[in-house]
Amino acid sequence: MFIEYIALDHTRPCLAELGKIIIVGKPSRPIDAVLPLLNALLPNVISYNPRAGALVLRRKLGFITLLADTIIITQVKDVDEGLELLNAARDLLNQTWEQREMIQPRNEERRTPRPLDVWELLPRTNCRECGEATCMAFGFALMEARRRVDECKPLRVADAAAQRETLRELLGNYEAANSVWRTSE
Ligand code: SF4
């Protein structure tokens, strides 16, 4: 067995969908060794950053971000569903590790966010505080490296920390490219 458990660390309101929560779990040991295997195996990987040790998976609704010592799941119905998802993640990590001899790890970076993926992580209230007419417009601007995640004021609150983390992982180099572009202005 690779990991014994993923403990529920805390929950937060999910700004991407009113009434839903974000689940933050802590695995019983670091899981970074399994991430290149999952990156090779799973069809729903939308971002993998080997330097940061971060893999983002799409769920039917929402995302799962796997970091070495943290697992973040967005748009979860309630704590019970969150616990089920953490147990399923533990089983997936263990099964993948057991099959590691048969899997060719995929270590290269991957980034295939779609506009909808970015939009789903924004508050989606179209409040215009960022100066854009809609959250979708802000999402496009993020993908084109014209804006930064912290320019969405509602996302700067402490409750949105996990959502910001997932969004940053999803955007990865886009944010880095943005800061290079800004400093050379
Ligand atoms: S600041 Fe912009 S991106 Fe953020 S919730 Fe308001 S409209 Fe949407």
Residues whose N, C-alpha, C, O or C-beta is under 5 A from the ligand:
A	BS01	SF4	L122 P123 R124 T125 N126 C127 R128 E129 C130 E132 T134 C135 F138 E151 C152 K153 P154
